[in-house]
Structures are given as structure tokens and as C-alpha cells.
Amino acid sequence: MRHFYSKFKTKNLLLLILLSLLLGSILLTRKIGIRPRAVAGVPSLSFVLEPGTVNSGDNFDLVLKVNPNNASFYAFELYAGFDPGKVEFQDNTNLSQNITSPYLLANAAVDNANNIVTVLGTRTGSPFSGSVDQEIARVKVRVKAGASGDMNFSWSTNTKLGSNIQTDKVNGTFTIGAGQQTGAILSIDIPSAINGAAQKGQNADAQIFLNTNNAQVKATDVILFYDDARLTFQNVMDLAQNIEINPNSGFSTQLAIKTVDPVAKKITIGLAAPTTPVQNSSDVLLATIRFVVKPSAPDGMVDLIPDSISTVYDLQTQNILGCRGGYHLLVGQVTATATPTPPVGATDTPTPPIGGTITPTPTLGPNQSALNLRLKFQGILSSPNQAQNLSVKVLVNSVSLSVNQTVASDFTVDANGIWSGRPVFDNVQPGSDYKVFIKGPKHLQKRICEGSPQETFPGTYNCENGALSLNYGENNLDFSNIFLLVGDVPVQDGVVNSYDISLIRNNIGSTDPAVLALVDLNLDGIVDSQDYSLIIAALSVRTDEGL
């Protein structure tokens, strides 16, 4: 690997050799936690020490933080691994007492057998949102007497936020006896990826950024390994031509080194600033790598992270690289697209259940009315792992016509988590002051007074006076832009109370089918913090909406 210094005047071979020898003597002495580059809508979990410097035998707080990065969620299910050879807990008698949080916790535990800290809970009222780091919880920890070197903390793969939304998990490595380093940052972004995903055959231009954190930098070497099972290059004849150096980065384009080693699956970019050092406090584009996703790529995740041997050298030839930000690219999973909403009053074609076939629509009698309904249940944002149909009670009410009828009907779900059903009513006279009441099998009853209701925040739609027109025959009603709150679990009594909450809390972690039938609110096949968060959110409403 070749390096560069600020004394470059020409490409003199002797100088290159001498400078390479000098740089070869510099050793990387500190490991750094990897910080992914923020992807819009993808929250990031990280670890922070308080205080930032700890020595053998010191007490400290391990702070579990999240940057929502403009995502919105309530629940958290955190599993943090620790090294028992380096750390122990301040309260060794009651381990759970070492864990505190400003939020409602369903479970807080330390598993010394598997070296895992568990924190399950939810935020109430407003969701986690914004783009700044926020504390979720903290753990009282102590450096073991005589311990030295690095302490490692890592996020388990089953760590979740919200309804298991995509999340960057930043593991932490902290040196005992050294402060937390806040040096230069190398990071990667792929602007063409939609929601962090790219399809097979799609170009994926990876941009490499440097933030020097106001330090003066004279050279950098970026080393990047890539997954050749999923990624190749747009120019397969001259691989180095896939690396385009930004002429406005402050580094010399003439002295740049760019190589691709297809055997080692390694990309090297060497840059130098021979006259004026580079200094900035925000991300500056260094180079763009022209990747393309292979048409034969298997589905899965590609991690593009500058390798730990990458360097950023200041004017004293010290490696000040403090953080490496990666990009987690999801390959091959197609993002669902919205289903067009039929206009109110138009005839719609029924959507078949997933894996099933279209059932012929029964012919209506002369005094029958069918409601072609589209519903959205809280916590179900896509096709669920479990039930593909739900039995839903639908009540229609008109004060002026003295109509009050209830029908139970099966609803099926599509890939976007929208449920469709067609309850049929007898002798519901045409009118324009109808209200429709929807009650799901684990849900609070919702009163709806219009054909296409809207809301700005889930569960906030409210109405009093019926203004919905119903006629004999087909009536298309799109209620999918409001959420039906979940929480009134079987046996239903029209209220979310301590029975419902304790039934979930006492069965967290269960996959028993009998239990899932009662309290798996988001239909993902397990009772967990997501279900607990959903029922807590329903407490703001608490009861069925009546006539």
C-alpha cells in the first residue's frame, strides 16, 4: 500500500520510496467503533461511555443511544453483548437494578450466562423522531480490576426498533485508559438506493466522504473490500476507471492512486494534498465508485465499510481516523408499491388473499348493500407472517333512518398491509347520514363518518355526525388512510385495561400458537416489545367508540 505526504513536489520515484518507508513505520494503535453513514429514515443505535475515559476498576455508565434519523417509532427491543473478561456490573446482587431508562420498560435484565443485557420498552405520547442522538437507557458497569486493552459492546442481531424497521447497529470498542476519539470520519453513501435497497442489475454508485473535524489533513488512504457475489463494476474492461476522484475535494487528482484487486476483492484509493492541507467540518466527497448489482446476485445485505487499515494523516503524520461510516445495502428485495385507491362510489375488483384465488363476487339481491372496504390495522405495515385473514365486525348506523345493523366479515391482506373485505347488509335503506363502525378481533371499535377519512397521526381520526352515503348495491369505502388501534384482546370487553396489558407483558417472548392468537398484535409470530408498544399507544383512546 502506497501513501502520500505534504512534501510532494513531483512524482519522483525516490521520494515515493522514502515516503512509503516512513509511513510503513506508523502503527495503528487504537480500535474505533464503526459508525454507519446516516441513511434517511434508517435509525442508528450506538454505545457511549460516561465518563468518556475509564481505567481499571472504574465505574461508568454504558449509555444506549439512538439517532432516529427522521424515522418515527415507539418501541425498542435491545440486546447488548458485553465482554465478561473486561467488565462487570456495579450491583452484582440485583442485576436488573443496573438498568435505568426514562421510558416505560417491559423487561430489563442481565444474562451473565450469555453475556447479554436486555432492555425492552416503549416511548409513550410522542414517538422517537428527529435526527439527533437520544438516550434510550443506561447500564451501570465497572471495569474489572486489572483489565486492560479494549472493551467491546455489540448489538445482537435480534435487536429491533419499531415494527422491526431497518436499523443501523453501531458496535462500540473502547480502550481502557483512553478517551473516546473524535477524529476524522470516513463514510460511504449510495444516493441511488431507495430506502437502502437496490435491485438486481441496478447501478449503485458508492460515494466516499471525508470529514476532518477541522483537523488539517495531508493524505488519506481508503481501503474498501466488496462482495463480488453481489457487486461488480460498470466498466469491466478497465476496473480502475470505475473510481472517479472528485477534483474539488482539496486533494490532488494528479497524485491520486486508485486500484481494484478482483482477487482480494479490494479497492484502494490514495489521495494527497501536497501544498495546502485539507480541512473541513462537514462531509466532503472524495471519490465515487461505479458499482452495479449483479443480475445473478443472491438476495441479502451488502456492507460497504472503509476497512480498519484505512488512514487519514494530519500534518504530524498521525493517523487521526476516528470513525468509519458504512452503508448497509439491501439487494434483491423489491420495495412494495402503493395500490391505487378506487374513487368512492366506483366498482372495485376484489383482491384475492395472498397465495389464493379470486372468489367470485356473490350477486346481490334487490335490497342488499355491499361495502367494499379497505382497512389499515395499527402495527401491520405489510403482509404479516401469520394470519392472512381476519374476522371483522362492521356496523352501519343511520339516525334518521333508524338503521343499526352489524355483520361479521372476513378480510384478506395485500402486500402493503391493507385489508379488504365485503360485508353484505340486508334492507339498509339509501341515505346520506350513515356512520360505519369497525371492530377488529384484537382492536378498539372505530367510528367513521365519511367515505375516505384522513388523519395526520395514527389513531387520531375522530368524528361525531354521520355524513356517509350508502346505497343499494356496491359501495366502495376506503378507510386505509386511518389506523384502527389495537389492544382490546380476546375476550373483548370494549376497553384496553390491565387485563390486556398484563396478558402481553406476561407472555413476552412466547411463540405458542394459543398465545399468539390472543396477543400477537402485529401478527409477526412472536409476542415482543412491538406488541407491548402497540397496546401502550392505545391507552390514549382506551375504549370503543360508540354510537
matplotlib code that plots the C-alpha trace (Angstrom):
import matplotlib.pyplot as plt

x = [0.0, 1.4, 0.9, 1.3, 2.7, 2.6, 6.2, 5.3, 6.6, 6.9, 6.3, 10.0, 10.4, 13.0, 10.7, 7.9, 10.1, 11.3, 7.9, 6.5, 9.1, 8.3, 4.6, 5.2, 6.6, 3.4, 1.2, -2.5, -2.7, -6.4, -9.5, -12.6, -16.3, -17.8, -20.4, -22.6, -23.3, -26.8, -29.4, -32.6, -35.3, -32.9, -32.3, -28.9, -28.1, -24.8, -22.9, -21.4, -19.4, -19.9, -17.3, -15.5, -12.3, -12.2, -9.4, -9.1, -11.6, -13.6, -17.4, -19.1, -22.4, -22.8, -25.4, -27.5, -28.4, -30.5, -30.5, -33.9, -32.6, -36.1, -37.8, -40.7, -41.2, -42.2, -40.9, -37.4, -36.1, -32.4, -29.9, -26.4, -23.5, -20.6, -17.2, -17.3, -13.5, -13.3, -16.5, -18.9, -21.9, -22.0, -24.9, -23.9, -26.8, -29.8, -28.5, -31.6, -31.1, -28.2, -30.5, -32.4, -34.5, -36.6, -39.2, -41.6, -39.8, -41.4, -38.2, -34.7, -32.3, -28.7, -28.0, -24.5, -24.7, -24.9, -23.4, -26.4, -28.1, -31.8, -33.9, -37.4, -39.8, -41.6, -41.9, -45.4, -47.1, -44.9, -42.7, -38.9, -38.2, -35.7, -32.1, -30.1, -28.8, -31.2, -30.7, -32.8, -31.3, -28.1, -26.4, -24.2, -21.0, -17.5, -14.1, -12.8, -9.7, -6.6, -8.4, -6.6, -6.9, -10.3, -13.8, -16.3, -20.0, -22.2, -25.8, -27.4, -29.0, -32.4, -32.3, -35.3, -36.8, -40.5, -42.1, -38.7, -37.7, -34.3, -31.8, -28.0, -26.4, -23.1, -20.9, -18.6, -14.9, -13.4, -9.9, -9.4, -7.3, -8.0, -10.6, -13.1, -11.6, -13.4, -11.1, -11.7, -14.6, -14.6, -18.1, -20.0, -23.3, -25.3, -27.7, -29.4, -30.5, -34.2, -34.8, -31.3, -32.2, -31.0, -32.4, -30.5, -28.9, -29.2, -26.3, -25.1, -22.7, -20.9, -19.7, -16.8, -16.8, -14.3, -14.9, -11.7, -13.4, -11.4, -8.1, -5.6, -5.0, -2.3, -3.1, -5.6, -5.8, -9.2, -9.3, -12.6, -13.5, -16.5, -18.8, -18.2, -21.1, -23.5, -21.5, -19.5, -18.4, -20.0, -16.7, -15.5, -12.6, -10.7, -11.7, -9.7, -11.8, -14.8, -13.2, -13.7, -11.8, -13.7, -11.5, -13.0, -12.1, -8.9, -6.7, -4.6, -6.1, -2.7, -1.2, -4.2, -3.8, -6.8, -6.7, -9.1, -7.9, -10.6, -8.8, -8.6, -12.0, -10.3, -10.4, -7.6, -7.8, -4.8, -5.0, -2.5, -2.6, 1.0, 0.7, -2.4, -3.8, -7.5, -9.6, -13.3, -16.1, -18.6, -18.6, -16.6, -16.9, -13.6, -14.5, -17.3, -17.1, -19.3, -20.7, -23.6, -25.6, -25.1, -28.2, -27.4, -26.9, -28.5, -30.9, -29.3, -27.3, -24.1, -21.9, -19.6, -17.4, -13.9, -11.6, -9.8, -6.4, -7.7, -5.8, -6.2, -2.9, -2.5, 0.5, 2.4, 1.8, -0.5, -3.4, -6.5, -9.1, -11.7, -14.8, -15.6, -19.2, -20.6, -23.6, -25.8, -27.2, -30.2, -30.0, -32.9, -35.9, -38.5, -40.0, -43.8, -45.7, -48.9, -52.1, -54.2, -57.2, -60.5, -62.7, -65.6, -68.7, -66.8, -66.8, -63.7, -62.3, -61.8, -58.2, -57.5, -55.9, -52.1, -51.5, -55.2, -57.5, -60.3, -63.6, -66.5, -68.4, -71.9, -74.8, -76.7, -80.4, -82.6, -82.5, -78.9, -75.9, -72.3, -69.5, -66.2, -63.9, -60.2, -58.8, -55.5, -54.8, -52.2, -48.8, -49.3, -47.5, -47.0, -48.2, -47.9, -46.1, -49.1, -52.8, -53.7, -57.4, -59.2, -62.9, -64.0, -67.3, -68.8, -71.8, -73.8, -75.9, -78.3, -80.2, -82.7, -83.5, -83.3, -80.8, -78.4, -77.0, -73.9, -72.2, -69.1, -67.0, -63.6, -60.9, -57.8, -54.5, -52.3, -48.5, -49.0, -50.8, -54.2, -57.1, -60.1, -63.5, -67.1, -69.7, -73.3, -76.3, -80.0, -82.5, -80.1, -82.1, -80.2, -79.2, -76.5, -76.1, -74.6, -71.8, -69.7, -68.2, -65.2, -64.0, -61.2, -60.6, -58.0, -58.9, -60.9, -64.0, -63.7, -66.5, -66.1, -68.4, -67.0, -66.0, -62.3, -61.2, -57.7, -55.6, -52.2, -51.1, -52.0, -55.2, -56.2, -59.2, -62.4, -65.9, -69.4, -72.0, -72.7, -72.1, -71.6, -73.8, -74.9, -77.0, -78.3, -75.7, -71.9, -70.4, -66.7, -65.2, -61.5, -60.6, -57.0, -55.7, -56.5, -55.3, -57.6, -56.0, -55.2, -55.3, -58.7, -57.6, -59.9, -62.1, -63.0, -64.8, -64.5, -61.7, -57.9, -57.1, -54.8, -56.0, -54.9, -51.6, -50.6, -51.6, -49.0, -46.4, -46.6, -46.1, -43.2, -41.0, -43.8, -44.4, -47.1, -49.9, -52.6, -50.9, -50.3, -54.0, -54.6, -51.8, -49.6, -50.9, -48.8, -49.0, -45.2, -45.2, -43.9, -45.1, -42.5, -41.9, -43.6, -46.9, -46.3, -45.7, -48.8, -51.1, -49.5, -50.3, -53.9, -54.2, -54.6, -58.1, -58.7, -62.4, -64.5, -66.2, -69.9, -73.0]
y = [0.0, 3.4, 6.6, 10.3, 13.3, 17.1, 17.4, 16.1, 18.4, 15.8, 12.1, 11.4, 7.7, 8.1, 10.3, 7.8, 5.1, 7.1, 8.3, 4.8, 3.6, 6.4, 5.7, 2.0, 2.7, 4.2, 1.7, 1.8, 1.9, 2.3, 0.4, 2.5, 1.7, 1.7, 4.5, 3.9, 6.9, 8.0, 6.8, 8.9, 7.1, 4.4, 4.9, 4.2, 2.6, 3.3, 3.0, 5.9, 5.8, 8.3, 9.4, 9.1, 7.9, 4.8, 2.9, -0.4, -0.6, 2.5, 2.7, 4.1, 4.3, 2.5, 4.7, 3.1, 5.8, 6.0, 8.6, 8.2, 9.9, 11.2, 7.8, 7.5, 4.7, 3.9, 0.5, -0.7, -4.2, -4.0, -6.9, -5.6, -8.1, -7.4, -9.0, -10.6, -10.6, -6.8, -5.6, -6.4, -4.7, -2.2, -4.0, -7.7, -8.8, -7.4, -7.2, -5.6, -2.6, -1.6, -0.7, 2.6, 4.3, 7.4, 5.2, 2.5, -0.8, -4.2, -6.1, -5.1, -7.9, -9.0, -12.6, -13.5, -16.9, -15.5, -12.1, -10.1, -7.0, -6.9, -3.7, -3.9, -1.0, 1.8, 5.5, 6.9, 10.0, 11.2, 8.7, 8.8, 11.2, 13.8, 13.5, 13.8, 11.2, 10.3, 8.2, 5.1, 3.5, 3.4, 0.5, 0.8, -1.0, -1.4, -2.1, -5.2, -4.8, -5.4, -5.3, -3.5, -3.2, -2.8, -3.2, -4.4, -3.9, -5.2, -5.3, -8.7, -9.5, -9.7, -6.1, -4.3, -0.8, 0.0, -2.7, -4.2, -1.4, -1.3, -0.2, 0.5, -1.1, 0.6, -1.7, 0.0, -0.6, 1.5, 1.4, 1.2, 4.2, 6.2, 8.8, 8.4, 9.6, 12.1, 12.4, 12.4, 10.4, 8.3, 7.4, 5.9, 6.7, 5.3, 8.0, 5.8, 3.2, 3.7, 3.1, 1.5, -1.1, -1.8, -4.3, -6.8, -5.2, -1.7, 0.7, 1.5, 4.4, 4.4, 7.9, 8.2, 11.2, 12.7, 14.9, 16.0, 17.5, 20.8, 19.0, 19.7, 16.6, 16.0, 12.4, 9.6, 6.0, 4.5, 0.7, -0.9, -4.6, -5.5, -8.6, -9.9, -12.3, -9.3, -6.4, -5.9, -2.8, -0.8, -0.8, -4.4, -3.8, -1.2, -1.6, 1.4, 3.6, 2.8, 5.0, 8.7, 11.2, 14.4, 17.3, 19.7, 17.6, 19.6, 16.6, 16.3, 14.3, 14.0, 12.2, 10.0, 6.2, 4.1, 0.3, -2.6, -6.0, -8.5, -11.4, -9.8, -8.0, -4.9, -1.2, 1.2, 5.0, 7.0, 10.8, 13.6, 17.3, 18.3, 22.1, 23.1, 20.7, 19.7, 21.0, 20.8, 20.3, 18.5, 15.7, 16.3, 14.0, 12.2, 9.8, 7.8, 4.1, 2.8, -0.4, -2.4, -5.1, -8.4, -9.8, -13.1, -11.6, -13.6, -11.6, -10.2, -7.4, -5.9, -4.0, -1.4, 0.0, 1.5, -1.1, -0.6, -0.2, 2.9, 6.0, 9.8, 11.6, 15.0, 17.4, 15.4, 12.2, 10.9, 8.7, 10.7, 8.4, 8.3, 6.8, 4.7, 5.1, 2.2, 1.6, -1.4, -2.1, -4.4, -6.4, -8.0, -7.4, -5.4, -2.4, -2.7, 0.0, 1.5, 0.1, 2.7, 3.8, 3.4, 6.5, 6.4, 5.1, 3.2, -0.6, -2.3, -5.7, -7.7, -8.5, -12.2, -13.4, -14.0, -17.4, -17.8, -17.1, -14.6, -15.8, -14.9, -12.0, -13.1, -11.4, -9.0, -9.1, -6.0, -4.7, -5.6, -3.4, -4.5, -2.4, -2.9, -1.9, -1.2, -1.1, -0.4, -2.0, -0.5, -2.2, -4.1, -2.3, -5.2, -8.7, -10.3, -13.6, -15.1, -14.7, -13.8, -13.2, -11.6, -11.7, -8.1, -6.7, -4.0, -1.9, 0.6, 3.2, 5.9, 8.0, 9.4, 6.0, 4.1, 1.6, -0.2, -3.5, -5.5, -8.1, -10.1, -10.5, -12.0, -9.6, -10.5, -8.6, -7.5, -6.9, -3.3, -4.4, -3.2, -5.4, -5.9, -7.3, -7.2, -7.3, -7.5, -5.9, -6.5, -3.7, -0.9, 2.0, 4.5, 7.6, 10.2, 10.3, 6.9, 6.1, 2.9, 1.2, -1.1, -3.5, -6.0, -9.2, -7.5, -3.9, -1.0, -0.1, 2.9, 5.3, 6.6, 9.2, 9.7, 7.6, 8.5, 9.6, 11.0, 11.6, 13.3, 11.0, 7.3, 6.8, 10.5, 10.5, 11.4, 12.2, 12.6, 13.2, 10.7, 12.1, 8.9, 8.0, 4.4, 2.9, -0.5, -2.4, -1.9, 0.8, 1.4, 2.9, 3.4, 3.6, 2.7, 6.2, 5.9, 3.3, 1.1, 0.9, -2.5, -3.5, -4.9, -8.6, -11.6, -12.0, -8.5, -6.1, -2.8, -1.3, -1.5, -2.2, -4.0, -7.4, -6.7, -5.1, -7.9, -10.6, -9.2, -8.4, -11.9, -13.6, -11.6, -14.0, -16.5, -18.2, -20.6, -20.6, -20.3, -17.3, -15.7, -16.0, -13.7, -11.2, -11.2, -7.8, -7.2, -10.8, -11.4, -14.8, -13.7, -11.7, -9.0, -5.3, -4.3, -5.7, -4.1, -0.7, -1.0, -1.6, 1.2, 3.6, 2.5, 3.8, 7.3, 6.2, 3.2, 2.5, 1.5, 4.4, 4.1, 5.3]
z = [0.0, -1.0, 1.0, 0.4, 2.3, 2.0, 0.7, -2.7, -5.4, -8.2, -8.8, -8.1, -7.6, -4.8, -2.8, -3.2, -1.9, 1.1, 2.0, 1.8, 4.2, 6.6, 6.6, 6.9, 10.4, 11.6, 13.6, 14.2, 18.0, 18.7, 17.6, 16.7, 16.8, 13.3, 12.7, 9.7, 7.5, 8.1, 5.6, 5.6, 7.5, 9.0, 12.7, 14.2, 17.5, 19.3, 22.6, 24.6, 27.8, 30.6, 31.6, 28.3, 29.9, 32.1, 33.8, 35.5, 38.4, 37.4, 37.5, 34.4, 32.6, 29.3, 27.5, 24.8, 22.3, 19.1, 16.3, 14.7, 11.5, 10.8, 11.3, 13.7, 16.1, 19.7, 20.7, 21.3, 21.9, 22.7, 23.2, 24.0, 24.3, 26.6, 27.4, 30.9, 30.9, 30.9, 32.7, 35.5, 36.9, 39.8, 41.6, 41.4, 43.7, 41.8, 38.2, 36.7, 39.0, 36.9, 34.1, 34.0, 31.3, 31.0, 29.2, 30.2, 30.3, 29.9, 30.6, 31.9, 32.6, 32.6, 31.4, 32.7, 31.1, 27.6, 28.3, 27.2, 28.5, 27.6, 27.5, 26.2, 26.3, 24.6, 24.5, 25.2, 23.9, 21.0, 19.1, 18.8, 15.9, 14.7, 13.7, 16.9, 19.3, 22.1, 25.2, 25.4, 28.5, 30.6, 32.3, 35.5, 34.6, 36.2, 34.5, 36.1, 38.3, 36.3, 32.9, 30.1, 26.3, 24.6, 25.9, 23.3, 23.3, 20.4, 19.3, 18.9, 15.6, 17.2, 18.3, 17.0, 16.8, 16.0, 13.8, 13.1, 10.8, 9.1, 11.7, 11.6, 14.7, 15.6, 17.9, 20.3, 21.1, 23.9, 25.1, 28.8, 29.9, 26.8, 26.0, 23.2, 20.0, 17.8, 14.9, 11.2, 9.7, 6.5, 5.4, 2.4, 0.8, -2.1, -3.2, -5.9, -3.3, -2.4, 1.3, 1.4, -1.3, -4.8, -7.3, -9.4, -12.4, -10.9, -10.9, -7.4, -7.3, -3.9, -2.7, -0.3, 2.1, 4.5, 7.4, 9.0, 12.1, 11.5, 11.6, 8.8, 6.7, 4.1, 3.0, 3.2, 2.1, 1.8, 1.7, 0.8, 0.5, -1.6, -2.0, -5.5, -5.2, -5.4, -6.8, -10.0, -11.9, -14.6, -16.6, -16.6, -19.1, -17.0, -13.4, -12.1, -14.4, -12.1, -9.4, -10.1, -8.0, -7.1, -8.4, -5.8, -2.7, -2.0, -2.8, -5.9, -8.7, -10.4, -7.4, -6.8, -6.7, -7.5, -7.9, -7.9, -6.9, -8.1, -6.4, -3.0, -3.7, -2.5, -3.6, -2.8, -3.1, -2.1, -2.0, -1.1, -0.6, -1.4, -0.9, 1.0, 3.7, 3.6, 6.5, 6.9, 9.4, 7.2, 4.7, 1.5, -1.4, -2.2, -4.9, -6.5, -7.2, -10.1, -8.8, -10.4, -8.7, -10.4, -12.2, -10.5, -7.1, -4.2, -2.0, 1.1, 2.7, 1.4, 3.9, 2.4, 5.1, 4.9, 6.3, 9.6, 7.9, 6.1, 7.3, 7.5, 8.2, 9.8, 9.4, 12.1, 10.2, 12.9, 11.8, 13.1, 11.6, 14.4, 12.8, 9.7, 8.4, 6.3, 4.1, 4.5, 1.1, 0.8, -2.5, -4.4, -2.2, -4.1, -2.3, -2.3, -4.2, -3.2, -4.6, -6.4, -4.4, -6.3, -6.2, -3.8, -5.5, -8.2, -8.6, -7.5, -8.3, -5.2, -4.2, -3.7, -0.5, -0.8, -2.3, -3.1, -6.0, -6.6, -5.2, -7.4, -6.1, -5.0, -6.8, -4.6, -4.1, -4.9, -1.3, -0.4, 0.1, -0.1, 1.4, -0.4, 2.5, 2.7, 6.2, 7.9, 11.3, 13.6, 13.6, 10.3, 7.6, 5.1, 4.6, 8.1, 8.9, 10.5, 9.7, 6.2, 7.0, 9.9, 11.0, 11.4, 12.8, 10.7, 12.0, 9.9, 11.6, 10.5, 13.0, 10.5, 9.0, 12.3, 10.8, 13.1, 11.6, 12.4, 10.1, 10.7, 7.5, 6.6, 5.4, 3.5, 3.4, 0.5, 0.4, 1.7, 4.8, 3.5, 4.4, 2.0, 2.8, 1.5, 4.2, 2.8, 4.6, 4.0, 3.8, 4.5, 3.0, 0.9, 2.9, 3.5, 7.3, 7.8, 10.2, 9.9, 13.0, 12.5, 15.2, 14.6, 16.5, 18.8, 18.2, 19.6, 17.7, 15.4, 14.3, 10.7, 9.2, 5.6, 2.7, 2.6, 6.1, 6.7, 9.7, 10.3, 13.1, 13.6, 15.6, 15.8, 13.3, 15.1, 14.0, 15.5, 12.9, 10.1, 6.6, 4.7, 1.7, 1.3, -1.5, -2.5, -4.5, -4.3, -2.1, -2.2, 1.0, 1.5, 5.2, 4.6, 5.4, 9.0, 11.6, 13.6, 17.0, 18.5, 22.2, 23.1, 23.1, 23.5, 25.4, 24.2, 26.5, 24.6, 26.7, 26.9, 30.6, 32.9, 31.7, 28.1, 29.1, 31.6, 29.1, 26.7, 29.4, 30.9, 27.6, 26.0, 24.1, 23.5, 20.2, 21.4, 18.8, 21.5, 23.0, 19.6, 18.8, 21.7, 21.9, 18.8, 17.8, 14.7, 13.5, 13.3, 15.1, 18.5, 21.4, 21.9, 22.7, 19.4, 20.7, 24.1, 22.4, 20.3, 23.3, 25.3, 22.4, 22.5, 26.1, 24.7, 23.4, 25.7, 24.9, 21.9, 20.1, 20.4, 18.5]

ax = plt.figure().add_subplot(projection="3d")
ax.plot(x, y, z, "-o")
ax.set_aspect("equal")
plt.show()
